Amino acid sequence: MKRQIKYVLIGIAAMLITSGTVMAQNQEQLKTQNQEQLKTQNQEQLKTQNQEQLKTQNQEQLKAQNQEQLKTQEQLKTQEQKQAMLQEFKATLSEEQKTILQNQEMTREQKRLALQECFSEEQKSMLQHNKEVREQNREMVRGNLSEAQKEQIRNNGREQSKENQKENSAGNGGNGGNGGSGNGR
């Protein structure tokens, strides 16, 4: 009987050892499965986040492209309006005014002053309207520019101003300015 109890106890111990080993293997398998599931979930989350980021970036790029196209369309429209106003204004010029414009001996400033003296009220009104439209367009453009674009325009203006000064110095005997605003208009 002692021997039987001994064998039973040994059997129970063997069973416990075996079941412990099986449980450890099962725990290890569960741990591995959980790790793989977490890894898969993390990869899926990353993939989803990346897709969302790409989608957002694409939407922003499309929005920027659309805005750029609208700006280009606005610029074309503005350019067409400028051309139409210029043609309309040219049609009102008298022979005397055309002669002043074609005079090669007069400076730009002299031409401007001579023309101002002989503009009709209609022409003055057209010029005033043109000035107002230019200001509106300038303000609209300024509102849409980034800081980098504004800085680029300032730099371009400085360079243009330097070039105008050089041209004016060379064109009028080297005495400097042209008596006007210095912007060539």
QUIFEN-V226216 format. One record per residue. SS is DSSP state (~ for helix, > for strand, _ for the rest). OMEGA is omega in radians with two decimals (999 if undefined). BURIAL is + if it has 9 or more other C-alpha atoms within 8 Angstrom, else -. Layout:
ss->SS omega->OMEGA burial->BURIAL
ss->SS omega->OMEGA burial->BURIAL
This chain:
ss->_ omega->3.09 burial->-
ss->~ omega->3.13 burial->-
ss->~ omega->3.14 burial->-
ss->~ omega->3.12 burial->-
ss->~ omega->3.13 burial->-
ss->~ omega->3.13 burial->-
ss->~ omega->3.13 burial->-
ss->~ omega->3.14 burial->-
ss->~ omega->3.09 burial->-
ss->~ omega->3.11 burial->-
ss->~ omega->3.12 burial->-
ss->~ omega->3.13 burial->-
ss->~ omega->3.13 burial->-
ss->~ omega->3.12 burial->-
ss->~ omega->3.12 burial->-
ss->~ omega->3.12 burial->-
ss->~ omega->-3.14 burial->-
ss->~ omega->-3.13 burial->-
ss->~ omega->3.07 burial->-
ss->~ omega->3.12 burial->-
ss->~ omega->3.12 burial->-
ss->~ omega->3.13 burial->-
ss->~ omega->3.12 burial->-
ss->~ omega->3.11 burial->-
ss->~ omega->3.11 burial->-
ss->~ omega->3.10 burial->-
ss->~ omega->3.11 burial->-
ss->~ omega->3.10 burial->-
ss->~ omega->3.11 burial->-
ss->~ omega->3.12 burial->-
ss->~ omega->3.13 burial->-
ss->~ omega->3.12 burial->-
ss->~ omega->3.12 burial->-
ss->~ omega->3.12 burial->-
ss->~ omega->3.13 burial->-
ss->~ omega->3.11 burial->-
ss->~ omega->3.10 burial->-
ss->~ omega->3.13 burial->-
ss->~ omega->3.13 burial->-
ss->~ omega->3.12 burial->-
ss->~ omega->3.12 burial->-
ss->~ omega->3.12 burial->-
ss->~ omega->3.13 burial->-
ss->~ omega->3.12 burial->-
ss->~ omega->3.10 burial->-
ss->~ omega->3.13 burial->-
ss->~ omega->3.13 burial->-
ss->~ omega->3.11 burial->-
ss->~ omega->3.12 burial->-
ss->~ omega->3.13 burial->-
ss->~ omega->3.13 burial->-
ss->~ omega->3.11 burial->-
ss->~ omega->3.11 burial->-
ss->~ omega->3.13 burial->-
ss->~ omega->3.12 burial->-
ss->~ omega->3.12 burial->-
ss->~ omega->3.13 burial->-
ss->~ omega->3.12 burial->-
ss->~ omega->3.13 burial->-
ss->~ omega->3.11 burial->-
ss->~ omega->3.11 burial->-
ss->~ omega->3.12 burial->-
ss->~ omega->3.12 burial->-
ss->~ omega->3.13 burial->-
ss->~ omega->3.12 burial->-
ss->~ omega->3.11 burial->-
ss->~ omega->3.13 burial->-
ss->~ omega->3.11 burial->-
ss->~ omega->3.11 burial->-
ss->~ omega->3.11 burial->-
ss->~ omega->-3.14 burial->-
ss->~ omega->3.11 burial->-
ss->~ omega->3.10 burial->-
ss->~ omega->3.12 burial->-
ss->~ omega->3.11 burial->-
ss->~ omega->3.13 burial->-
ss->~ omega->3.12 burial->-
ss->~ omega->3.13 burial->+
ss->~ omega->3.12 burial->-
ss->~ omega->3.11 burial->-
ss->~ omega->3.12 burial->-
ss->~ omega->-3.13 burial->-
ss->~ omega->-3.13 burial->-
ss->~ omega->3.12 burial->-
ss->~ omega->3.13 burial->+
ss->~ omega->3.12 burial->-
ss->~ omega->3.13 burial->-
ss->~ omega->3.14 burial->-
ss->~ omega->3.14 burial->+
ss->~ omega->-3.13 burial->-
ss->~ omega->-3.11 burial->-
ss->_ omega->-3.08 burial->-
ss->_ omega->3.08 burial->-
ss->_ omega->3.11 burial->-
ss->~ omega->3.13 burial->-
ss->~ omega->-3.13 burial->-
ss->~ omega->3.09 burial->+
ss->~ omega->3.12 burial->+
ss->~ omega->3.11 burial->-
ss->~ omega->-3.12 burial->+
ss->~ omega->-3.09 burial->-
ss->~ omega->-3.11 burial->-
ss->_ omega->-3.10 burial->-
ss->_ omega->-3.09 burial->-
ss->_ omega->-3.13 burial->-
ss->_ omega->3.04 burial->-
ss->_ omega->3.12 burial->-
ss->~ omega->-3.14 burial->-
ss->~ omega->3.11 burial->+
ss->~ omega->3.10 burial->-
ss->~ omega->-3.12 burial->+
ss->~ omega->-3.13 burial->-
ss->~ omega->3.14 burial->-
ss->~ omega->3.14 burial->+
ss->~ omega->3.14 burial->+
ss->~ omega->-3.13 burial->-
ss->~ omega->-3.06 burial->-
ss->~ omega->3.08 burial->-
ss->_ omega->3.05 burial->+
ss->_ omega->3.12 burial->-
ss->~ omega->3.12 burial->-
ss->~ omega->3.14 burial->-
ss->~ omega->3.09 burial->+
ss->~ omega->3.11 burial->+
ss->~ omega->3.12 burial->-
ss->~ omega->3.13 burial->+
ss->~ omega->3.12 burial->-
ss->~ omega->3.11 burial->-
ss->~ omega->3.12 burial->-
ss->~ omega->3.12 burial->+
ss->~ omega->3.14 burial->-
ss->~ omega->3.12 burial->-
ss->~ omega->3.11 burial->-
ss->~ omega->3.13 burial->-
ss->~ omega->3.10 burial->-
ss->~ omega->3.13 burial->-
ss->~ omega->3.14 burial->+
ss->~ omega->-3.14 burial->-
ss->~ omega->3.12 burial->-
ss->~ omega->-3.13 burial->-
ss->~ omega->-3.14 burial->-
ss->~ omega->-3.14 burial->-
ss->~ omega->-3.09 burial->-
ss->~ omega->-3.06 burial->-
ss->_ omega->3.01 burial->+
ss->_ omega->3.13 burial->-
ss->~ omega->-3.14 burial->-
ss->~ omega->3.12 burial->-
ss->~ omega->3.11 burial->-
ss->~ omega->3.13 burial->+
ss->~ omega->3.12 burial->-
ss->~ omega->3.13 burial->-
ss->~ omega->3.11 burial->-
ss->~ omega->3.12 burial->-
ss->~ omega->3.11 burial->-
ss->~ omega->3.12 burial->-
ss->~ omega->3.11 burial->-
ss->~ omega->3.14 burial->-
ss->~ omega->3.14 burial->-
ss->~ omega->3.13 burial->+
ss->~ omega->3.11 burial->+
ss->~ omega->3.13 burial->-
ss->~ omega->3.13 burial->-
ss->~ omega->3.12 burial->+
ss->~ omega->3.11 burial->+
ss->~ omega->3.14 burial->-
ss->~ omega->-3.12 burial->-
ss->~ omega->3.12 burial->+
ss->~ omega->-3.13 burial->+
ss->~ omega->-3.03 burial->-
ss->~ omega->-3.09 burial->-
ss->_ omega->3.03 burial->+
ss->_ omega->3.06 burial->-
ss->_ omega->-3.12 burial->-
ss->_ omega->3.05 burial->-
ss->_ omega->-2.94 burial->-
ss->_ omega->-3.11 burial->+
ss->_ omega->3.12 burial->+
ss->_ omega->-3.12 burial->-
ss->_ omega->-3.07 burial->-
ss->_ omega->3.14 burial->-
ss->_ omega->-3.14 burial->+
ss->_ omega->3.02 burial->-
ss->_ omega->-3.12 burial->-
ss->_ omega->999 burial->-
